[in-house]
């Protein structure tokens, strides 16, 4: 069920699915994202229009930190993984693609 959800959910800019979101925002495939980047993408799910990293990076980074804290609290990551993730900068794709980014 979660796999179906992640492949159908909207991420803003007409993007649907975690693979396209990862490629659009981070310029990498979903299976290549690290813990920090995964938490970053997860942080957007609450409201992709509001947590738009091209417009409100500070807001999404606060939400990303919350996601990482919850992952640590629920033993999904270790303290070392948390410390590494929290210190890693997010490198957004520099050339924001067209409004509709689709997969063929």
N, C-alpha and C positions, 0 to 999 in steps of 0.2 A: 504494500500500500504506500509506504513512504517513497519508494522508488517511482511509482506512478505519479505521486504528488510532485516530487521534485522535477519530473520531466514535463509537467503540465503547468506549473505555477508561473504566473507572470512576474517579471523582474524589471518592468519599466521599459520604455523605448520599444514596445512591441515585441519584447524578447520573452520567449516561453521555454522553460527548461533550464536546468542547472548547467548543462554543457554550453548552451549558447550564452548564458549569463557569464560564465567563466571566460569564455572567449571574448565577449564584448567588453567586459570591465577589466579583465586581467591579462588578456591576450595569451591565454594558455588553456589547455584542455582541463576539464574538471578533475580528471585523475592525476593531474600534475600540481594541483594547489596544495599548499602546506596548511598547517593548522591555523595559522593566523589568517590566511586568505579564505579558508573555509568558514571561519567564524565571521569574517567580513561579509561574505555572501549570505550567510545565515542571518546576519543582523539586518539585511535589507528586506527579508521576507515579511516582517511585520507590516511594512508600508513602503513599497518600492518607490512610490512617487515622493514621499517625504524623505526617506533615507537615500536620496540620490547623491552618490559620491561626487558628481560633477558640480553639485550645487550646495550640498551640506555635509562636507567631509567630516567636520568636527562632530556632528550629531551621529553619523554612522560609526565613527571611531569609538565614541562613548558606548554605543550599543554593542559594538564588537567586543569591547572590554567586558561588558556584562555577560555576553555569550561565553567568553573564555572563563570567567569566574564561575559560571554555572557548570561548565564542563569540568572544571577542577573540583568543585564542590561535590559533584556526582561521580567522581573518580573516572571520568572519561579520558582525562589526561593527567599526567603527573605534574608535580610542582615544577620540575625542570622544563617540561614541555610548555607549561603555562608561561614561565619566565621567558623562554625563548620566543614564544608566540607574541607576547605582549610587547616585546622589544623590536619585533620585525616591522619595518615600514611596509605599507601597502603601495605597490607601484601600479597605478592605474594605466590603462592603455592611453597613450598620448594622443593618438589621432582618433577621436571619438567617431565611430562609424556612422553611417547613415541612420536616420531615424528608425527605420525598420531593418533589423539585422536578422536575416533568415537563414535557415539551414536547408540545403538542397540535397 
